[in-house]
Amino acid sequence: MGGDTIETGEKILDDGSIGQSNFDQTEAMLPTPSDKTDWKSIYLAGSCAFIQATQFAIFFTSMYPYILTLEHNVTQTSFGIVVAMYSVSQAIFSPVFGFWSNRIGQVRFPLIVGFIVMAFGNITYLSLQYLSSNHLYVMMLARLIAGGGTGNMSLLRAYASTASTSKDRSRAIACVSGGIALGTMMGPGLQLLFSPLGENGINILGLNISIYTSPALFCLILNVTGLLIVKLAFVEKYIINHGKNIVQDEENGEKKIKKLASPDFIAILLCIITRFSQIFLNTTIESIGSAYTMMMFGLEKEESVSINAGVHTVAGSIAAFMFICFIFTGVRRYMKNRVFTFISLSIPLVWLIATYPYKFYSDHVQLMTNGSNANCDTEKYSWCTDLTKVNEYVYYIGFIMVFGVAFSFMNITVTTLFSKVIGPRPQGTYQGVYQMAGSFGRMLAPLLMSYVYTLYGPSIPWLILIVNLVVLISAWIILRVRMVPFEKYETKKIEPLN
């Protein structure tokens, strides 16, 4: 591409955008400027997002039964710490990866580092089978390491935002958000592939591959796949103008820079809080889901793994269909971001209200008998005798609607709004903070809600989630005027180039 070079080291492209003049395009590691969306790199970014999101979700349905197999006295509170460890490191490293990416001007190398770190986490998880003690702490360590590697997931959103034109922005973000959402939704469903292995599994070269250990091995294979994708096929191409626009001064013919205004803080904060709340709800249901269904519906460990994996598969299939329609058809033109965000928040609210264990229900949960893991354990939980039973079909149908439909919409609408409010500038750090908000939700949910669940049963966690959604929906109604694309806030101030 041609263009004039300015003293700041930036290059004015033919279309008026700015690229880096010092890019050596013979080096595949460095980004290259582009005047149109490079869909190949966007699709590859979506594939990497799927691989990374799967690292978290695939373990959910089997991790709690697995730790019970290794240590029989583990409580839901202790297991909540295991789940939180993944998000603790992700929350720490998300902004770090974002800042690092902005500093070096690329996302490719941080992605490679992240996949390597994730691989070490999965190897640590596989080592549990060789230990005679301290299984709980080693599982915490494994999830801590894997979570740190996925801190670079925010870079994929940042790349989709800055490597796409304004016209293609929502579709590009949907590719990455869809990959994350599908990995999160279909991850637990992939557990069905390993159910035939059973608890004992098979031994290959000294490695026991069972229903509990196979997710880590599968994720290790995914890590290698993602590493090869980034190393061999992924090429960065940016359209971003790095926070500035080039304009032509009609009087003297000189090119000048029009600086962009700062993004709207309230709009950004609302998107971040919404992301936190979505992941908080998601992780609450996931972290107590296996224990909840075993207790509420009288399921044994292996039965719980299979049924929950099946429900996730259905929800994930619906989500996949929706994302495919959004990306490859014109349906996205009829999708108003703020309206569908409101709908996406309302669906889980209705589900939670419908599945609350009201005192006036006549049926109560059954109590656990010796030699069984099903039903409610009175030795662990004092609230078993008073807990009423919710309808199994309402729970699972609502679960599919929330995770398959509502969250699919939300992953597109809120992320798209967030990107547009930030505007055409490097988004690594912003997206890192956005990812960190989700990580905090994923970290606090298992710690807080598992502890509350242990003390009071599911009624209080449900109530907390209901109140949170009511407040959040109210905020979107009151502050809807703030959710305006960045272009509406753009300054008209013109400054001459140095």
Sequence and secondary structure as in RCSB ss.txt:
>XXXX:A:sequence
MGGDTIETGEKILDDGSIGQSNFDQTEAMLPTPSDKTDWKSIYLAGSCAFIQATQFAIFFTSMYPYILTLEHNVT
QTSFGIVVAMYSVSQAIFSPVFGFWSNRIGQVRFPLIVGFIVMAFGNITYLSLQYLSSNHLYVMMLARLIAGGGT
GNMSLLRAYASTASTSKDRSRAIACVSGGIALGTMMGPGLQLLFSPLGENGINILGLNISIYTSPALFCLILNVT
GLLIVKLAFVEKYIINHGKNIVQDEENGEKKIKKLASPDFIAILLCIITRFSQIFLNTTIESIGSAYTMMMFGLE
KEESVSINAGVHTVAGSIAAFMFICFIFTGVRRYMKNRVFTFISLSIPLVWLIATYPYKFYSDHVQLMTNGSNAN
CDTEKYSWCTDLTKVNEYVYYIGFIMVFGVAFSFMNITVTTLFSKVIGPRPQGTYQGVYQMAGSFGRMLAPLLMS
YVYTLYGPSIPWLILIVNLVVLISAWIILRVRMVPFEKYETKKIEPLN
>XXXX:A:secstr
    B TTSEEE TTS EEETT  TTSTTS EE SS  HHHHHHHHHHHHHHHHHHHTTHHHHHHHHHHH TT  
HHHHHHHHHHHHHHHHHHHHHHHHHHHHHT SHHHHHHHHHHHHHHHHHHHGGGG SS HHHHHHHHHHHHHHHG
GGHHHHHHHHHHSS TTTHHHHHHHHHHHHHHHHHHHHHHGGGGGGGTTT EEETTEEE TTTHHHHHHHHHHHH
HHHHHHHT   EE   TTEEEEE TTT  EEEEE     HHHHHHHHHHHHHHHHHHHHHHHHHHHHHHHHTT  
HHHHHHHHHHHHHHHHHHHHHHHHHHHHSGGGGG  HHHHHHHHHHHHHHHHHHT   TT S B  B  TT  SS
B TTT TTGGG B   HHHHHHHHHIIIIIIHHHHHHHHHHHHHHHH SS  HHHHHHHHHHHHHHHHHIIIIIH
HHHHHH THHHHHHHHHHHHHHHHHHHHTGGG   GGGG    EEE  
